[in-house]
Amino acid sequence: MPSLNDLARQHTALTEADLDWLHALVSEWQLLADLSFADLVLWVPTADGTRYVSLAQMRPNTGPTSHQDDLVGHLVPRGRRPLLDIALDEGRIVRDGDPEWRENVPVRTESIPVRRGDKVLGVIARNTNLVSVRTPSRLELTYLQSASDLAQMIAGGHFPNPGDQAHRIGVPRVGDGLIRLDADGIVQYASPNALSAYHRLGLATDLIGSDLGAVTTELAPRKGPVDEALAKVASGWAARVTELEVPGAVVQMRAIPLRPKGERIGALVLVRDMTELRRRERELITKDATIREIHHRVKNNLQTVAALLRLQARRMDSPQARGALEEAVRRVGSIAIVHETLSQTLEETVDFDTVADRVLAMVVELAPEGRVRTRRNGRFGVLDAEVATPLAMVLTELLQNALEHGFGDGGSGTLEVTAVRGAELPVRPDDVPATADGVRRSSSRRKSVLRVIISDDGRGLPEGFDPRKQGNLGLQIVRTLVVSELSGSFDMARGPEGGTTVTLDIPVYS
């Protein structure tokens, strides 16, 4: 589906500043749809002025929809809908006297001009499904009056407010709780949800007739940080979002000053009880910190094990025993590098380029300085922890094998590691991890092949050597990890110009 920008640039003569205004409006107009119990469609005249194009659409959360179909991108000739013409030409709100029937459903139609400065950019068609019309309650009357004020603000160019901080995900909505204030900040109406939120803050009385700014300030804790703008937001003067936290409760508030004719007549304060959400966020933060601490301690423990093995190796008289312990030190060290990287991030993923560089440096330390040059080409990218740990061990074994058998004691040359993220692979249902309830849900992650090539210009493989069956303990570890742990493939052959080339193909997610 084309975006608002795509449609506007293709069909209209709107400027970038006009588009920014419409984006701000569309980010806020769920509020108008919910207060109106109505569908909203944004129509803008085409560049030649002969038609209207629909740039955006919004359905209400508080009532039935009037449009079952998606209207975004539709073109309507000028004159087909007279209310749009009048609202655009005269810059005023126009309502049809009689309801319009659509698929046996009565619909009340209204057109609201969208003004920016002295320019009318387009028209919002507000369509209300009247199939369930009944005598409105006090809450519904407040909603409708507030919607009327917002519509007049849009027509007058006073909404949205460019300085408003509410263009964020998670701000309170109409159904979360609504309080209407008069020009002095006195509560005219408070919805049941809003009243419940204030009761959680410690209010023991009703809100009707009280000064919301004074009540909110009185409920604020005497110790600890409190937003300096809290009183202004609660009084309806500051068009922004803030939170009030007391022991056992967190309430978010958003103020929307009402200026239907340019002068402030009061405000809407949307209220949302955030207590449970903030509790869960703190739990997640605690879990993240705990996981990082676990990785840090595992890394420290592995380094302690490596140090003990290194001390033991120095005491060994047998060169074979000393060599075996030194290999164990490198294997433990490669795992410790992965855990150290995980301890520094909030995610269970690793930037493996950093790990590969450190493994290269660790392994090459064993070779005489300057004798073997190393180089890394390409990018491994970000890998899951369950891939990074075995891959680090595989890389360690193959690099050590190249140094030991490719160059020996007196050889010199170049050792290269190349990483290429290849073609995408189909994602099967079994590839998606199951949740705690055993259900496998669809994943947006993509699966691709990571090809890793370790090449050297050393002495090469012996005649008749079969890497799938022969080799030392290191190659056995590599075969097991690549095939069993990483579900990949492993190939080892002579290089085109001598030396040895090892190729790994490993499926990874990105």
Secondary structure, 3 states (H helix, E strand, C coil): CCCHHHHHHHHCCCCHHHHHHHHHHHHHCHHHHHHHCCEEEEEEECCCCCEEEEEEEECCCCCCCCCCCCCCCCEEECCCCHHHHHHHHHCCCEECCCCEEECCEEEEEEEEEEEECCEEEEEEEEEEECCCCCCCCHHHHHHHHHHHHHHHHHHHCCCCCCCCCCCCCCCCCHHHCEEEEECCCEEEEECHHHHHHHHHHCCCCCCCCCEHHHHHHHHCCCCCCCCCCHHHHHHCCCCCEEEEEECCEEEEEEEEEECCCCCCCEEEEEEEECHHHHHHHHHHHHHHHHHHHHHHHHHHHHHHHHHHHHHHHHCCCCHHHHHHHHHHHHHHHHHHHHHHHHCCCCCCEEEHHHHHHHHHHHHHCCCCCCCEEEEEEECCCEEEHHHHHHHHHHHHHHHHHHHHHHHCCCCCEEEEEEEEEEEEECCCHHHCCCCCCCCCCCCCCCEEEEEEEEEECCCCCCCCCCCCCCCCHHHHHHHHHHHHHCCCEEEEEECCCCCEEEEEEEEEEC
